Amino acid sequence: MYTEKISILILSSLHTIGNIYMDILLLDVTHNSLRTFNSFAFLW
């Protein structure tokens, strides 16, 4: 029972870290594509 709780905690924290990482990754990708789009718009 005790080890079950620990494994659940580890899994949930890993899940949270994964979600945060994905959010940061998405923000980074969006920011980069927006910057690229802006530079292209500037060129036009």
C-alpha positions as a LaTeX table, in Angstrom:
\begin{tabular}{lrrr}
\hline
Residue & $x$ (\AA) & $y$ (\AA) & $z$ (\AA) \\
\hline
Met1 & 0.00 & 0.00 & 0.00 \\
Tyr2 & 2.79 & 2.40 & 0.93 \\
Thr3 & 4.77 & 1.67 & $-2.25$ \\
Glu4 & 1.56 & 2.05 & $-4.28$ \\
Lys5 & 1.12 & 5.58 & $-2.96$ \\
Ile6 & 4.74 & 6.42 & $-3.76$ \\
Ser7 & 4.47 & 5.08 & $-7.32$ \\
Ile8 & 1.23 & 7.04 & $-7.83$ \\
Leu9 & 2.97 & 10.18 & $-6.59$ \\
Ile10 & 5.94 & 9.61 & $-8.91$ \\
Leu11 & 3.65 & 8.96 & $-11.87$ \\
Ser12 & 1.53 & 12.05 & $-11.24$ \\
Ser13 & 4.59 & 14.27 & $-10.80$ \\
Leu14 & 6.08 & 12.88 & $-14.02$ \\
His15 & 2.76 & 13.57 & $-15.74$ \\
Thr16 & 2.76 & 17.17 & $-14.46$ \\
Ile17 & 6.38 & 17.70 & $-15.52$ \\
Gly18 & 5.53 & 16.28 & $-18.94$ \\
Asn19 & 2.57 & 18.65 & $-19.29$ \\
Ile20 & 4.69 & 21.66 & $-18.28$ \\
Tyr21 & 7.42 & 20.60 & $-20.71$ \\
Met22 & 4.87 & 20.24 & $-23.52$ \\
Asp23 & 3.42 & 23.67 & $-22.72$ \\
Ile24 & 6.88 & 25.25 & $-22.84$ \\
Leu25 & 7.65 & 23.40 & $-26.08$ \\
Leu26 & 4.37 & 24.55 & $-27.67$ \\
Leu27 & 4.95 & 28.14 & $-26.56$ \\
Asp28 & 8.49 & 28.03 & $-27.96$ \\
Val29 & 7.31 & 26.61 & $-31.30$ \\
Thr30 & 4.49 & 29.16 & $-31.53$ \\
His31 & 6.86 & 32.00 & $-30.68$ \\
Asn32 & 9.41 & 30.88 & $-33.26$ \\
Ser33 & 6.82 & 30.45 & $-36.02$ \\
Leu34 & 5.33 & 33.86 & $-35.21$ \\
Arg35 & 8.79 & 35.44 & $-35.37$ \\
Thr36 & 9.45 & 33.72 & $-38.70$ \\
Phe37 & 6.08 & 34.89 & $-40.01$ \\
Asn38 & 6.80 & 38.44 & $-38.86$ \\
Ser39 & 10.17 & 38.51 & $-40.59$ \\
Phe40 & 8.57 & 37.21 & $-43.78$ \\
Ala41 & 5.85 & 39.85 & $-43.52$ \\
Phe42 & 8.56 & 42.45 & $-43.01$ \\
Leu43 & 10.33 & 41.23 & $-46.17$ \\
Trp44 & 7.14 & 41.55 & $-48.18$ \\
\hline
\end{tabular}
